[in-house]
Amino acid sequence: MSNYHCDYQQVRESGVTVEDTDGTKIDTEGFIIPIIIPLSEVGELLANYDPASGTSPGVTYSRPLSRAILDALRRKVEE
């Protein structure tokens, strides 16, 4: 179903000053992990996401996305 990937060559630890999706400014140190979500999956992913629900998205959508992020983080930390 999902085909999420990480561009591992771009994963890095860095200090960043960014704007979160809610407009909050964040100045912190952390990992930057680029995730690729195929255009063909964006509609279904967003259709199954309700930002008002604490249990959304369901495991079918959240687990593969989480695994792409955590696999990249684990590999980088273990280097």
C-alpha positions as CSV (number, residue, x, y, z in Angstrom):
1,M,0.0,0.0,0.0
2,S,2.4,2.7,1.1
3,N,5.6,3.4,-0.6
4,Y,7.4,5.9,1.7
5,H,11.1,6.3,1.5
6,C,13.9,8.4,3.1
7,D,16.6,10.2,1.1
8,Y,19.3,8.9,3.5
9,Q,22.1,10.8,1.8
10,Q,20.4,14.0,3.1
11,V,19.8,12.9,6.7
12,R,21.9,15.0,9.1
13,E,22.1,16.4,12.6
14,S,21.9,20.1,12.6
15,G,20.9,23.3,14.5
16,V,17.8,24.7,12.8
17,T,15.5,27.7,13.0
18,V,12.3,26.7,11.3
19,E,8.5,27.4,11.2
20,D,6.3,24.5,12.3
21,T,3.0,23.7,10.5
22,D,1.0,25.8,13.0
23,G,3.3,28.8,12.4
24,T,5.3,28.4,15.6
25,K,9.0,29.4,15.2
26,I,11.4,26.7,16.5
27,D,15.1,27.1,17.2
28,T,16.6,23.8,18.2
29,E,19.1,21.1,17.4
30,G,17.9,17.8,15.8
31,F,17.8,15.5,12.9
32,I,16.6,16.5,9.5
33,I,15.1,13.5,7.7
34,P,13.7,14.0,4.2
35,I,10.8,11.6,3.6
36,I,9.5,10.9,0.1
37,I,5.8,10.4,-0.3
38,P,4.8,9.4,-3.8
39,L,2.3,11.9,-5.4
40,S,0.1,9.0,-6.2
41,E,-0.4,8.3,-2.4
42,V,-1.0,11.9,-1.2
43,G,-4.7,12.0,-1.8
44,E,-5.4,8.7,0.0
45,L,-3.1,9.7,2.9
46,L,-4.8,13.0,3.4
47,A,-8.3,11.6,3.0
48,N,-7.6,9.2,5.9
49,Y,-6.2,11.9,8.2
50,D,-8.3,13.9,10.6
51,P,-6.1,16.4,12.5
52,A,-8.9,16.8,15.1
53,S,-8.6,13.1,16.0
54,G,-5.9,11.8,18.3
55,T,-6.1,8.4,16.7
56,S,-5.7,9.6,13.1
57,P,-4.2,8.5,10.8
58,G,-4.8,4.8,11.5
59,V,-2.0,2.3,11.7
60,T,-2.3,1.4,8.0
61,Y,-1.0,4.8,7.2
62,S,1.0,5.9,10.3
63,R,3.1,2.8,10.8
64,P,4.9,2.7,7.4
65,L,5.5,6.5,7.6
66,S,6.9,6.1,11.2
67,R,9.1,3.2,10.1
68,A,10.7,5.2,7.3
69,I,11.5,8.0,9.8
70,L,12.7,5.7,12.6
71,D,14.8,3.5,10.2
72,A,16.6,6.6,9.0
73,L,17.1,7.9,12.5
74,R,18.4,4.6,13.8
75,R,20.9,4.2,11.0
76,K,22.2,7.7,11.4
77,V,22.6,7.4,15.2
78,E,24.4,4.0,14.8
79,E,27.0,5.4,12.3
